């Protein structure tokens, strides 16, 4: 590959950030890293409500974007895909494969704002095949536009434990991030693990920080501004029940390096696949995690015993009790991440199987299989798991 324009493999990424989820952006970055240029040409379209907000989130997480598209119009998407195909030297005959190369379009979303935009209507015109990655329920779909038809498969659960290559796009300096937030060295910064952030119950999270403050922990809670019941959480702060609460529009992933503790408000089997990806990132960075569950859940979570503390249920009081155990055991200090306790030592998580596997590599393998079918001239079919 890489010899002449005919060998080009063009991957058009449509990244849906309408719900402010981190997972589609991070998974897209990881997948592109698995198939870098010059053998592959990648173009990224960001599907967002506000171009300014969407581009800001992509930049903070390290994703370079070619164009933004609105959720409201299918025409805008079709036209933009066509222009990017031409820029890559792809012929515009029947289908977009033409004489300039083959095109696979990859849709990345958390599914909460999925629309009929992901259908045959534009795929048939602009790409040879389509992969659709839905990171809320943890499913992927291979739609081959010439064969037609949708077929869904579950994403392998172990992919949620693999550590994606995201550090190049983030600022790993703990002290700098804390200073930008106004968090003092002795403060305990707690971040929630919930992706998309709109599913997080801000009121319950505020209650958790209030209980910890009463227990004499100088806690600072960080919340996404679009979390559920955010107005009630702010009211608790105004009334003095919650002492310190910070709100942000930025991706929560950007703040993990500065956190002392992360809280997953729901049980592992109830969380979105994207939230479980966030859990894997937190553990791999040496952040202790509190979540509802029991020790028998150990098999479901790679890295159990290296920083996971279970609460008996999802109530704020139960989660606070588990937080106290985690904070007492770790003896948090300003240099906690520089000198982690043995049970939370910072290292990539692993599981039985290929240690280099990740959600990005998984998807890249699927589009490679599609490219091979397209280029062989065979009738292209949905790629099975």
Sine and cosine of phi, psi and omega as CSV:
sin_phi,cos_phi,sin_psi,cos_psi,sin_omega,cos_omega
0.00,0.00,0.17,-0.98,0.04,-1.00
1.00,0.10,0.10,0.99,-0.02,-1.00
-0.95,-0.32,0.99,-0.14,0.05,-1.00
1.00,0.08,0.26,-0.97,-0.10,-0.99
-0.93,0.36,-0.46,0.89,-0.07,-1.00
-0.91,0.41,-0.37,0.93,-0.05,-1.00
-1.00,0.00,0.03,1.00,-0.08,-1.00
-0.92,0.40,0.66,-0.75,0.15,-0.99
-0.89,-0.45,0.92,-0.40,-0.06,-1.00
-0.98,-0.20,0.79,-0.61,0.05,-1.00
-0.91,-0.42,0.89,-0.46,0.04,-1.00
-0.98,-0.18,0.92,-0.39,-0.03,-1.00
-0.99,-0.12,0.85,-0.53,0.13,-0.99
-0.96,-0.29,0.96,-0.29,-0.11,-0.99
-0.98,-0.22,0.89,-0.45,-0.06,-1.00
-1.00,0.00,0.92,-0.39,0.03,-1.00
-0.88,-0.48,0.46,0.89,0.00,-1.00
-0.88,0.48,-0.53,0.85,-0.02,-1.00
-0.99,-0.17,0.21,0.98,0.06,-1.00
0.89,0.46,0.42,0.91,0.04,-1.00
-0.96,0.27,0.59,-0.81,0.05,-1.00
-0.99,0.14,-0.54,0.84,-0.18,-0.98
-0.84,0.54,-0.71,0.71,-0.01,-1.00
-0.87,0.50,-0.63,0.78,0.00,-1.00
-0.92,0.38,-0.74,0.68,-0.06,-1.00
-0.92,0.38,-0.63,0.78,0.02,-1.00
-0.92,0.39,-0.61,0.79,0.04,-1.00
-0.89,0.45,-0.69,0.72,0.04,-1.00
-0.86,0.50,-0.71,0.70,-0.03,-1.00
-0.90,0.44,-0.65,0.76,-0.01,-1.00
-0.92,0.38,-0.65,0.76,0.03,-1.00
-0.91,0.42,-0.58,0.82,0.03,-1.00
-0.91,0.42,-0.47,0.88,0.00,-1.00
-0.96,0.28,-0.42,0.91,0.01,-1.00
-0.74,-0.67,0.97,0.25,-0.09,-1.00
-0.98,0.20,0.21,-0.98,0.14,-0.99
-0.89,0.45,0.31,-0.95,0.12,0.99
-1.00,-0.01,-0.11,0.99,-0.05,-1.00
-0.93,0.36,-0.40,0.92,0.00,-1.00
-0.82,-0.57,0.64,-0.77,0.11,-0.99
-0.93,-0.36,0.86,-0.51,-0.04,-1.00
-0.94,-0.33,0.72,-0.70,0.15,-0.99
-0.81,-0.58,0.66,-0.75,-0.06,-1.00
-0.88,-0.48,0.84,-0.55,0.12,-0.99
-0.95,-0.32,0.77,-0.64,-0.03,-1.00
-0.97,-0.23,0.89,-0.47,0.01,-1.00
-1.00,-0.09,0.93,-0.36,-0.16,-0.99
-0.53,-0.85,0.27,-0.96,0.05,-1.00
-0.98,0.21,-0.71,0.70,0.00,-1.00
-0.85,-0.53,0.84,-0.55,-0.01,-1.00
-0.88,0.48,-0.65,0.76,-0.02,-1.00
-0.89,0.45,-0.73,0.69,-0.01,-1.00
-0.92,0.39,-0.70,0.71,-0.01,-1.00
-0.89,0.45,-0.69,0.72,0.01,-1.00
-0.91,0.40,-0.58,0.82,0.03,-1.00
-0.90,0.44,-0.70,0.71,0.00,-1.00
-0.91,0.42,-0.67,0.74,0.02,-1.00
-0.89,0.45,-0.67,0.74,-0.02,-1.00
-0.90,0.44,-0.68,0.73,-0.02,-1.00
-0.89,0.45,-0.52,0.86,0.00,-1.00
-1.00,-0.05,-0.07,1.00,0.12,-0.99
1.00,-0.07,0.39,0.92,-0.01,-1.00
-0.97,-0.24,0.84,-0.54,0.08,-1.00
-1.00,0.09,0.77,-0.64,-0.12,-0.99
-0.92,-0.40,0.71,-0.71,0.05,-1.00
-0.99,0.12,-0.62,0.78,-0.05,-1.00
-0.32,-0.95,0.37,-0.93,0.10,-0.99
-0.94,-0.35,0.47,-0.88,0.02,-1.00
-0.72,-0.70,0.50,-0.87,0.00,-1.00
-1.00,0.09,0.44,-0.90,0.05,-1.00
-0.97,0.24,-0.24,0.97,-0.19,-0.98
-0.99,0.10,-0.36,0.93,-0.15,-0.99
-0.76,-0.65,0.79,-0.61,0.10,-1.00
-0.95,0.30,-0.53,0.85,-0.03,-1.00
-0.88,0.47,-0.66,0.75,0.00,-1.00
-0.87,0.49,-0.66,0.75,0.03,-1.00
-0.91,0.42,-0.74,0.67,-0.05,-1.00
-0.87,0.50,-0.70,0.71,-0.02,-1.00
-0.91,0.42,-0.68,0.74,-0.03,-1.00
-0.91,0.41,-0.68,0.74,0.05,-1.00
-0.87,0.50,-0.66,0.75,-0.01,-1.00
-0.89,0.45,-0.68,0.74,0.00,-1.00
-0.91,0.42,-0.66,0.75,0.01,-1.00
-0.93,0.36,-0.55,0.83,0.06,-1.00
-0.89,0.46,-0.68,0.73,0.01,-1.00
-0.92,0.40,-0.62,0.78,0.02,-1.00
-0.87,0.49,-0.52,0.85,0.00,-1.00
-1.00,0.10,0.01,1.00,0.01,-1.00
0.99,0.13,0.40,0.92,0.00,-1.00
-1.00,-0.01,0.77,-0.64,0.00,-1.00
-0.90,0.44,0.41,-0.91,-0.08,-1.00
-0.91,-0.40,0.55,0.84,0.03,-1.00
-0.96,0.28,-0.63,-0.78,0.05,-1.00
-0.95,0.31,0.83,-0.56,-0.15,-0.99
0.95,0.31,0.05,-1.00,-0.03,-1.00
-0.98,-0.20,-0.01,1.00,-0.02,-1.00
-0.91,0.41,-0.76,0.65,0.07,-1.00
0.77,0.64,-0.49,-0.87,-0.01,-1.00
-0.99,-0.15,-0.07,1.00,-0.10,-0.99
-1.00,-0.05,-0.11,0.99,-0.03,-1.00
0.58,-0.81,-0.06,-1.00,-0.01,-1.00
-0.93,-0.36,0.50,-0.86,-0.06,-1.00
-0.82,-0.57,0.80,-0.61,0.20,-0.98
-0.88,-0.47,0.78,-0.62,0.04,-1.00
-0.99,-0.16,0.75,-0.66,-0.02,-1.00
-0.89,-0.45,0.85,-0.52,0.06,-1.00
-0.99,-0.16,0.79,-0.61,0.01,-1.00
-0.90,-0.43,0.82,-0.58,-0.02,-1.00
-0.40,-0.91,0.32,-0.95,0.19,-0.98
-0.99,-0.12,0.02,1.00,0.20,-0.98
1.00,0.10,-0.22,0.98,-0.08,-1.00
-0.95,0.32,-0.39,0.92,0.03,-1.00
-0.84,-0.54,0.52,0.85,0.01,-1.00
-0.89,0.46,0.51,-0.86,-0.03,-1.00
-0.63,-0.78,0.04,-1.00,0.01,-1.00
-0.94,0.34,-0.02,1.00,0.05,-1.00
-0.86,0.51,-0.46,0.89,-0.02,-1.00
-1.00,0.04,0.92,0.40,-0.05,-1.00
-0.70,-0.72,-0.01,-1.00,-0.03,-1.00
-0.90,0.44,-0.45,0.89,-0.20,-0.98
-0.83,0.56,-0.74,0.67,0.00,-1.00
-1.00,-0.06,-0.46,0.89,-0.02,-1.00
-0.90,0.43,-0.65,0.76,0.00,-1.00
-0.87,0.49,-0.57,0.82,-0.08,-1.00
-0.99,0.11,-0.51,0.86,-0.23,-0.97
-0.91,-0.42,-0.22,0.97,-0.08,-1.00
-0.57,-0.82,0.39,-0.92,0.05,-1.00
-0.98,0.18,-0.46,0.89,-0.02,-1.00
-0.34,-0.94,0.30,-0.95,-0.03,-1.00
-0.71,-0.70,0.71,-0.70,0.18,-0.98
-0.92,-0.39,0.68,-0.73,-0.02,-1.00
-0.83,-0.56,0.89,-0.46,-0.08,-1.00
-0.94,-0.35,0.91,-0.42,-0.06,-1.00
-0.94,-0.35,0.93,-0.36,-0.21,-0.98
-0.99,-0.17,0.18,0.98,0.11,-0.99
-1.00,0.03,-0.83,0.55,0.05,-1.00
-0.99,0.11,-0.17,0.98,0.00,-1.00
0.97,0.25,0.81,0.58,-0.02,-1.00
-0.77,-0.64,0.38,-0.93,0.15,-0.99
-0.69,-0.72,0.47,-0.88,-0.05,-1.00
-0.72,-0.69,0.74,-0.67,0.08,-1.00
-0.96,-0.28,0.94,-0.35,0.03,-1.00
-0.95,-0.31,0.91,-0.41,0.08,-1.00
-0.99,-0.11,0.91,-0.40,-0.22,-0.98
-0.92,0.39,-0.46,0.89,-0.01,-1.00
-0.98,0.20,-0.47,0.88,0.05,-1.00
-1.00,0.01,-0.53,0.85,0.02,-1.00
0.98,0.18,0.26,-0.97,0.09,-1.00
0.99,-0.12,0.53,-0.85,0.04,-1.00
-0.95,-0.32,0.61,-0.79,0.10,-0.99
-0.55,-0.84,0.84,-0.55,-0.07,-1.00
-0.98,-0.20,0.55,-0.83,0.09,-1.00
-0.73,-0.68,0.47,-0.88,0.08,-1.00
-0.98,0.18,0.62,-0.78,0.12,-0.99
-0.96,0.29,0.67,-0.74,0.03,-1.00
-0.85,0.52,0.74,-0.67,-0.07,-1.00
-0.86,0.50,-0.55,0.84,-0.06,-1.00
-0.90,0.43,-0.30,0.95,0.02,-1.00
-0.91,0.41,-0.43,0.90,-0.01,-1.00
-0.94,0.34,-0.31,0.95,-0.03,-1.00
-1.00,-0.07,-0.25,0.97,-0.04,-1.00
-0.95,0.30,0.62,-0.78,-0.05,-1.00
-1.00,0.09,0.94,-0.35,-0.02,-1.00
-0.95,0.31,0.46,-0.89,-0.03,-1.00
-0.99,0.14,1.00,0.03,-0.08,-1.00
-0.88,-0.47,-0.18,0.98,-0.16,-0.99
-0.89,0.46,-0.49,0.87,-0.04,-1.00
-0.89,0.46,-0.41,0.91,-0.02,-1.00
-0.99,-0.15,0.02,1.00,-0.07,-1.00
-0.89,-0.45,0.23,-0.97,0.09,-1.00
-0.98,-0.21,0.96,-0.28,-0.11,-0.99
-0.99,0.14,0.03,1.00,-0.09,-1.00
-0.98,0.21,0.95,-0.32,-0.07,-1.00
-0.86,0.52,-0.78,0.63,-0.09,-1.00
-0.89,0.45,-0.61,0.79,-0.03,-1.00
-0.92,0.39,-0.66,0.75,0.00,-1.00
-0.92,0.40,-0.68,0.73,0.00,-1.00
-0.90,0.44,-0.64,0.77,0.02,-1.00
-0.90,0.43,-0.62,0.78,0.00,-1.00
-0.91,0.41,-0.43,0.90,0.02,-1.00
-1.00,0.00,-0.18,0.98,-0.08,-1.00
0.97,0.23,0.43,0.90,0.01,-1.00
-1.00,-0.04,0.81,-0.58,-0.05,-1.00
-0.97,0.23,0.36,-0.93,-0.05,-1.00
-0.84,0.55,-0.57,0.82,-0.05,-1.00
-1.00,0.00,-0.07,1.00,0.03,-1.00
-0.95,0.31,0.48,-0.88,0.07,-1.00
-0.97,-0.22,0.96,-0.28,-0.02,-1.00
-1.00,0.03,0.85,-0.52,-0.02,-1.00
-0.92,-0.40,0.79,-0.62,0.02,-1.00
-0.87,-0.50,0.59,-0.81,0.05,-1.00
-1.00,0.09,0.49,-0.87,0.10,-0.99
-0.95,-0.33,1.00,-0.10,-0.02,-1.00
-0.46,-0.89,0.90,-0.44,-0.05,-1.00
-0.71,-0.70,0.86,-0.52,0.02,1.00
-0.93,0.37,0.47,-0.88,-0.07,-1.00
-0.92,0.39,-0.34,0.94,0.01,-1.00
-0.92,0.38,-0.17,0.99,0.04,-1.00
-1.00,0.02,-0.15,0.99,-0.08,-1.00
-0.98,0.22,0.70,-0.72,0.09,-1.00
-1.00,0.06,0.99,-0.17,-0.07,-1.00
-0.92,0.40,-0.55,0.83,-0.01,-1.00
-0.89,0.45,-0.71,0.70,0.01,-1.00
-0.91,0.41,-0.61,0.79,0.02,-1.00
-0.91,0.41,-0.63,0.78,0.05,-1.00
-0.90,0.43,-0.63,0.78,0.05,-1.00
-0.87,0.49,-0.65,0.76,0.01,-1.00
-0.87,0.50,-0.73,0.68,-0.02,-1.00
-0.91,0.41,-0.55,0.84,0.02,-1.00
-0.91,0.41,-0.68,0.74,0.02,-1.00
-0.89,0.46,-0.67,0.75,0.01,-1.00
-0.91,0.41,-0.57,0.82,0.04,-1.00
-0.91,0.42,-0.65,0.76,0.05,-1.00
-0.88,0.47,-0.53,0.85,0.02,-1.00
-0.99,0.17,0.18,0.98,0.10,-0.99
0.97,0.24,0.48,0.88,0.16,-0.99
-0.97,-0.24,0.84,-0.55,-0.02,-1.00
-0.97,0.26,0.97,0.25,-0.15,-0.99
-1.00,0.07,0.58,-0.81,0.15,-0.99
-0.83,-0.56,0.87,-0.50,0.02,-1.00
-0.99,-0.11,0.71,-0.71,0.03,-1.00
-0.93,-0.37,0.82,-0.57,-0.08,-1.00
-0.80,-0.60,0.60,-0.80,0.17,-0.99
-0.95,0.32,0.65,-0.76,-0.11,-0.99
-0.91,0.42,-0.39,0.92,-0.04,-1.00
-0.99,-0.16,0.36,0.93,0.05,-1.00
-0.94,0.35,0.36,-0.93,0.05,-1.00
-0.90,0.44,0.58,-0.81,0.07,-1.00
0.83,0.56,0.55,0.84,-0.03,-1.00
-0.90,0.43,-0.54,0.84,-0.01,-1.00
-0.91,0.42,-0.58,0.82,0.02,-1.00
-0.95,0.32,-0.57,0.82,0.06,-1.00
-0.91,0.42,-0.66,0.75,0.03,-1.00
-0.91,0.42,-0.61,0.79,0.03,-1.00
-0.89,0.45,-0.65,0.76,0.07,-1.00
-0.85,0.53,-0.63,0.78,0.00,-1.00
-0.92,0.38,-0.70,0.72,-0.01,-1.00
-0.89,0.45,-0.55,0.84,-0.01,-1.00
-0.99,0.12,-0.07,1.00,0.07,-1.00
1.00,-0.02,-0.06,1.00,0.01,-1.00
-0.93,0.36,-0.63,0.78,0.09,-1.00
-0.97,-0.25,0.79,-0.61,-0.11,-0.99
-0.99,0.13,-0.76,0.65,-0.05,-1.00
-0.70,-0.71,0.85,-0.53,-0.03,-1.00
-0.65,-0.76,0.79,-0.61,0.01,-1.00
-0.92,-0.40,0.65,-0.76,0.05,-1.00
-0.91,-0.42,0.57,-0.82,0.00,-1.00
-0.58,-0.81,0.49,-0.87,0.14,-0.99
-0.99,-0.14,-0.12,0.99,-0.07,-1.00
-0.99,0.14,0.32,-0.95,0.03,-1.00
-0.87,0.50,0.71,-0.70,-0.01,-1.00
-0.90,0.44,-0.47,0.88,0.01,-1.00
-0.85,0.53,-0.52,0.85,-0.04,-1.00
-0.91,0.41,-0.32,0.95,-0.09,-1.00
-0.97,-0.24,-0.05,1.00,-0.05,-1.00
-0.86,0.51,-0.62,0.78,-0.05,-1.00
-0.89,0.45,-0.38,0.93,-0.03,-1.00
-0.99,-0.11,-0.07,1.00,-0.12,-0.99
-0.98,0.17,0.52,-0.85,0.14,-0.99
-1.00,-0.08,-0.44,0.90,-0.06,-1.00
-0.40,-0.92,0.60,-0.80,0.08,-1.00
-0.87,-0.49,0.58,-0.82,-0.03,-1.00
-0.82,-0.57,0.82,-0.57,0.11,-0.99
-0.98,-0.17,0.94,-0.33,-0.18,-0.98
-0.94,0.35,-0.34,0.94,0.00,-1.00
-0.91,-0.42,0.28,-0.96,0.03,-1.00
-0.91,0.42,0.38,-0.93,-0.07,-1.00
-0.84,0.54,-0.71,0.71,-0.06,-1.00
-0.97,0.23,-0.14,0.99,0.05,-1.00
-0.98,-0.17,-0.24,0.97,-0.06,-1.00
-0.98,0.22,0.42,-0.91,0.10,-0.99
-0.92,0.39,0.38,-0.93,0.07,-1.00
-0.86,0.52,-0.61,0.79,0.02,-1.00
-0.89,0.46,-0.61,0.79,0.05,-1.00
-0.92,0.39,-0.58,0.82,0.04,-1.00
-0.94,0.35,-0.51,0.86,0.14,-0.99
-0.89,0.46,-0.65,0.76,0.03,-1.00
-0.90,0.43,-0.63,0.78,0.06,-1.00
-0.86,0.51,-0.72,0.69,0.03,-1.00
-0.87,0.49,-0.63,0.77,0.03,-1.00
-0.90,0.44,-0.70,0.71,-0.03,-1.00
-0.88,0.48,-0.74,0.68,-0.01,-1.00
-0.89,0.45,-0.62,0.78,-0.03,-1.00
-0.94,0.35,-0.34,0.94,0.03,-1.00
-1.00,-0.05,0.04,1.00,0.03,-1.00
1.00,0.08,0.29,0.96,0.00,-1.00
-1.00,-0.02,0.79,-0.61,0.09,-1.00
-0.93,0.36,0.60,-0.80,-0.07,-1.00
-0.82,-0.57,0.72,-0.69,0.09,-1.00
-0.94,-0.34,0.70,-0.71,-0.01,-1.00
-0.40,-0.91,0.41,-0.91,0.08,-1.00
-0.93,0.36,0.52,-0.85,0.02,-1.00
0.50,-0.87,-0.34,-0.94,-0.01,-1.00
-0.48,-0.88,0.23,-0.97,-0.07,-1.00
-0.87,0.49,-0.42,0.91,0.01,-1.00
-0.94,0.35,-0.19,0.98,0.06,-1.00
-0.98,0.21,-0.03,1.00,-0.13,-0.99
-0.79,0.61,-0.65,0.76,-0.07,-1.00
-0.90,0.43,-0.42,0.91,-0.06,-1.00
-0.99,0.12,-0.21,0.98,-0.11,-0.99
-0.83,-0.56,0.94,-0.35,0.09,-1.00
-0.90,0.44,0.68,-0.73,0.00,-1.00
1.00,-0.03,0.07,1.00,0.04,-1.00
-0.84,0.53,0.65,-0.76,-0.06,-1.00
1.00,-0.01,-0.08,1.00,0.02,-1.00
-0.87,-0.49,0.67,0.75,0.10,-0.99
0.81,-0.58,0.18,0.98,0.04,-1.00
-0.98,-0.19,0.77,-0.63,0.02,-1.00
-0.84,-0.54,0.81,-0.59,-0.11,-0.99
-1.00,-0.10,0.64,-0.76,0.20,-0.98
-0.98,-0.17,0.41,-0.91,-0.05,-1.00
-0.95,0.33,-0.45,0.89,0.06,-1.00
-0.40,-0.92,-0.12,-0.99,-0.11,-0.99
-1.00,-0.03,0.10,1.00,0.03,-1.00
-0.93,0.37,0.48,-0.88,-0.04,-1.00
-0.86,0.52,-0.64,0.77,-0.02,-1.00
-0.91,0.42,-0.65,0.76,0.01,-1.00
-0.92,0.39,-0.69,0.72,0.04,-1.00
-0.89,0.46,-0.62,0.79,0.02,-1.00
-0.89,0.45,-0.63,0.78,0.04,-1.00
-0.88,0.48,-0.67,0.74,0.05,-1.00
-0.92,0.38,-0.57,0.82,0.05,-1.00
-0.89,0.45,-0.66,0.75,0.02,-1.00
-0.87,0.48,-0.68,0.73,0.04,-1.00
-0.88,0.48,-0.68,0.74,-0.02,-1.00
-0.91,0.41,-0.68,0.73,-0.03,-1.00
-0.94,0.34,-0.64,0.77,0.03,-1.00
-0.90,0.44,-0.67,0.74,-0.08,-1.00
-0.94,0.34,-0.60,0.80,-0.08,-1.00
-0.99,0.11,-0.31,0.95,-0.02,-1.00
0.76,0.64,0.91,0.42,-0.13,-0.99
-0.88,0.48,0.59,-0.81,0.06,-1.00
-0.56,-0.83,0.03,-1.00,-0.01,-1.00
-0.88,0.48,-0.50,0.87,-0.05,-1.00
-0.97,-0.24,0.49,0.87,-0.09,-1.00
-0.87,0.50,-0.64,0.77,-0.03,-1.00
-0.97,0.23,-0.42,0.91,0.04,-1.00
-0.97,0.22,-0.45,0.89,-0.01,-1.00
-0.73,-0.68,0.93,0.36,-0.08,-1.00
-0.94,0.34,0.46,-0.89,0.10,-1.00
-0.92,0.40,0.44,-0.90,-0.07,-1.00
-0.83,0.56,-0.60,0.80,-0.08,-1.00
-0.96,0.27,-0.19,0.98,0.03,-1.00
-0.81,-0.59,0.48,0.87,-0.02,-1.00
-0.84,0.54,0.69,-0.72,-0.07,-1.00
-0.97,0.25,0.90,-0.44,0.05,-1.00
-0.29,-0.96,0.44,-0.90,0.00,-1.00
-0.87,0.49,0.65,-0.76,0.09,-1.00
-0.95,0.31,0.40,-0.92,0.05,-1.00
-0.63,-0.78,0.18,-0.98,0.03,-1.00
-0.44,-0.90,0.15,-0.99,0.00,-1.00
-0.91,0.41,0.81,-0.59,-0.06,-1.00
0.80,-0.60,-0.34,-0.94,-0.03,-1.00
-0.94,0.33,0.90,-0.44,-0.04,-1.00
-0.92,0.39,-0.32,0.95,0.00,-1.00
-1.00,-0.01,-0.01,1.00,-0.03,-1.00
-0.93,0.37,0.52,-0.85,0.05,-1.00
-0.35,-0.94,0.13,-0.99,0.01,-1.00
-0.88,0.48,-0.63,0.78,0.00,-1.00
-0.91,0.42,-0.71,0.70,0.01,-1.00
-0.90,0.43,-0.58,0.81,0.02,-1.00
-0.88,0.48,-0.75,0.66,-0.03,-1.00
-0.93,0.37,-0.64,0.77,0.02,-1.00
-0.86,0.51,-0.61,0.79,0.04,-1.00
-0.90,0.43,-0.58,0.82,0.01,-1.00
-0.93,0.37,-0.69,0.73,-0.02,-1.00
-0.96,0.30,-0.47,0.89,0.10,-0.99
-0.90,0.44,-0.65,0.76,0.04,-1.00
-0.90,0.44,-0.61,0.79,0.04,-1.00
-0.92,0.39,-0.68,0.73,0.02,-1.00
-0.86,0.51,-0.67,0.75,-0.02,-1.00
-0.89,0.45,-0.63,0.77,0.04,-1.00
-0.92,0.39,-0.68,0.73,-0.01,-1.00
-0.88,0.48,-0.72,0.69,-0.08,-1.00
-0.96,0.27,-0.36,0.93,0.04,-1.00
-0.98,0.18,-0.21,0.98,-0.03,-1.00
0.99,0.14,0.06,1.00,-0.01,-1.00
-0.97,0.22,0.31,-0.95,0.09,-1.00
-0.91,0.41,0.87,-0.50,-0.09,-1.00
-0.99,0.17,0.72,-0.70,0.00,-1.00
-0.81,-0.59,0.24,-0.97,0.04,-1.00
-0.87,0.49,0.75,-0.66,-0.02,-1.00
-0.98,0.18,0.83,-0.55,-0.05,-1.00
-0.99,0.17,0.32,-0.95,0.01,-1.00
-0.96,0.28,0.00,0.00,0.00,0.00
